[in-house]
Amino acid sequence: MSGTELTIILGMTLVTFGIRGLILLFSGRIEISGAWESALVYVPPAVLSAIIAPSVLMPRGSLDVSFGNFYLISGCAALIAGIIFHRYALWAAIVTGLAVFGLYRFFLL
């Protein structure tokens, strides 16, 4: 490892932990209004949707909305299971999505 690589790694470490440390240091002093707090509830689902949607809709790099797209079929099944079993939505979506993906791919390939 050269000196440049070590400098880059140390700089990235400093920036990463510096930002997080400042947020943790001042987190007890910052008050968030009710409107902001209610809006922040939607951040995790929005981020997860932004990560998952491209991989489900474009598994090979282009839009694929067909019955041959295993990811789309299992994603839709997981979504439906999460809605139906809303009390156990996370586990229902994970188990259903993986089961449908495995069975669909096993029987079609």
Order of alpha helices (4+ residues) and beta strands (2+ residues): alpha-alpha-alpha-alpha-alpha
